[in-house]
Amino acid sequence: QVQLQESDPGLVKPSETLSLTCTVSGDSITRGYYYWHWIRQPPGKGLEWIGYIAYTGSTHYSPSLKSRTSISRDTSKNQFTLQLTSVTPEDTAVYYCARASRPHTEVVARSDYTYWGQGTQVTVSS
């Protein structure tokens, strides 16, 4: 059984860097041919794709967030990490990590992603 678990950063202040880690169990993040995604859902809005890191270690980001986003991985811990710099209250959302068998660059349907973490609430406020 594949399980994903996001870390809980809680409250983040404006202009700070948000760092979220997804810990994966039941699968290896280096196993082909899977893609490990970050997705968020702001309050009252739909799911927004942030980016992914592939089994190869390559990354791809949403154009709207690319300048502030970095996704990396620690293969020894089977974790991948999202860093979002210069956060504002507009970055307040529930953040999810997810696994897909394709390099999606949007969220059309939740079912396109086979496994999801439970989500973690991130609030940006001073």
C-alpha positions in Angstrom: 0.0 0.0 0.0 1.5 3.3 -1.1 1.1 6.1 1.5 2.1 9.7 1.3 2.3 12.0 4.3 2.9 15.8 4.2 4.7 17.6 6.9 2.9 20.3 8.9 4.4 23.7 8.7 1.3 25.4 10.2 1.5 29.2 10.1 4.0 30.9 7.8 4.7 34.6 7.8 4.5 36.7 4.6 7.8 37.0 2.7 9.1 33.7 4.3 9.9 30.5 2.6 7.4 27.7 2.9 9.0 24.2 3.1 6.9 21.1 2.9 8.1 17.5 2.9 6.3 14.5 1.6 7.3 11.2 3.1 6.5 8.2 0.9 6.1 4.6 2.1 5.2 1.5 0.2 7.0 2.6 -2.9 10.3 4.2 -4.0 10.4 7.7 -5.4 13.1 6.5 -7.8 11.1 3.7 -9.2 10.1 4.1 -12.9 7.9 5.5 -14.2 6.2 7.6 -11.6 6.0 11.4 -11.0 5.7 12.9 -7.6 3.5 16.0 -7.5 2.6 19.0 -5.3 -0.9 20.3 -5.6 -2.8 22.9 -3.5 -6.3 24.1 -3.0 -6.9 27.6 -1.8 -10.0 28.2 0.2 -13.1 28.3 -2.0 -11.1 27.4 -5.1 -10.2 24.4 -7.2 -7.1 22.3 -7.2 -4.0 24.0 -8.5 -1.0 22.0 -9.8 2.3 23.3 -8.5 5.0 21.0 -9.9 6.5 17.6 -9.9 9.8 15.7 -9.5 10.1 12.6 -11.7 11.6 9.3 -10.8 14.7 10.4 -12.7 15.0 13.5 -10.5 14.0 16.0 -13.2 11.5 18.7 -12.2 8.8 20.7 -13.9 6.9 23.7 -12.4 3.7 25.6 -13.0 4.6 28.7 -15.1 2.7 30.9 -12.6 4.8 29.7 -9.7 8.0 28.7 -11.3 10.0 31.8 -10.2 9.2 30.9 -6.5 9.2 27.1 -6.6 11.7 24.4 -6.0 11.1 20.7 -5.6 13.9 18.4 -4.5 14.3 14.9 -3.0 16.2 12.9 -0.5 16.3 9.4 -1.9 17.8 8.0 1.3 14.7 9.0 3.2 12.3 8.5 0.4 11.1 12.0 0.7 10.5 14.9 -1.7 10.3 18.6 -0.6 8.5 21.7 -1.9 10.0 25.1 -1.2 8.0 28.2 -2.1 9.7 31.5 -1.5 8.3 34.9 -0.7 4.9 33.7 0.3 1.9 35.9 0.6 -1.6 35.4 2.0 -2.6 34.2 -1.5 -0.5 31.1 -0.9 -2.8 30.1 1.9 -4.2 26.7 0.9 -4.3 23.0 1.7 -1.2 21.5 0.2 -1.1 17.9 -1.1 1.5 15.6 -2.4 0.5 12.9 -4.9 1.8 10.2 -7.2 0.9 9.9 -10.8 2.1 7.7 -13.7 2.1 10.6 -16.0 3.9 14.0 -16.0 0.6 16.0 -15.6 0.9 19.7 -15.6 -2.6 20.4 -14.4 -5.3 18.8 -12.3 -8.2 17.8 -14.5 -9.5 15.0 -12.2 -8.3 13.8 -8.8 -8.4 10.3 -10.3 -5.5 11.2 -12.6 -3.3 10.9 -9.5 -3.3 7.5 -8.0 -2.2 8.3 -4.5 -2.7 11.4 -2.4 -1.5 12.5 0.9 -4.1 13.6 3.4 -3.2 17.3 2.9 -1.8 19.9 5.2 -3.2 23.3 5.9 -0.8 26.2 5.3 -1.8 29.6 6.5 0.2 32.7 5.5 -0.4 35.5 8.0 1.5 37.9 10.1 
